[in-house]
């Protein structure tokens, strides 16, 4: 009988937790409904950053210069 009573207690406890979670879910859904489409507008309003060809060329040139410096230091260390 003790096992049956323990199972019943556990069942009641889980039903209480289920009720709480359902209330939370309803609250979240209500908040989403209240916001409406504003959340989707925020995501679509973000514009992609564009870099010009000249800007990309400057970045590539600087990177090549940095790597050339690293390679030169490695050659010095090898000697």
NORWOCOR-V685312 format. One record per residue. SS is DSSP state (H for helix, E for strand, L for the rest). D_LAST is the distance of its C-alpha to the last C-alpha in Angstrom with 1 decimal. Layout:
BEGIN
SS|D_LAST  SS|D_LAST
END
This chain:
BEGIN
L|85.4  H|82.5  H|80.0  H|82.0  H|82.2  H|78.5  H|77.9  H|80.3  H|78.6  H|75.2  H|76.7  H|78.2  H|74.9  H|73.0  H|75.7  H|75.2  H|71.5  H|72.1  H|74.5  H|72.0  H|69.3  H|71.7  H|72.6  H|68.9  H|68.5  H|71.5  H|70.1  H|66.8  H|68.7  H|70.9  H|68.0  H|66.4  H|69.8  H|70.2  H|66.8  L|67.8  L|65.5  H|63.6  H|60.8  H|60.3  H|60.4  H|57.6  H|55.3  H|56.3  L|56.0  L|52.2  L|50.7  L|47.4  L|44.9  L|44.0  L|40.9  L|41.3  H|39.2  H|37.9  H|36.9  H|35.1  H|33.3  H|32.2  H|30.9  H|29.0  H|27.4  H|26.4  H|24.9  H|22.9  H|21.6  H|20.7  H|18.8  H|17.0  H|15.9  H|14.8  H|12.8  H|11.1  H|10.2  H|9.0  H|6.6  H|5.4  H|5.6  H|3.8  L|0.0
END
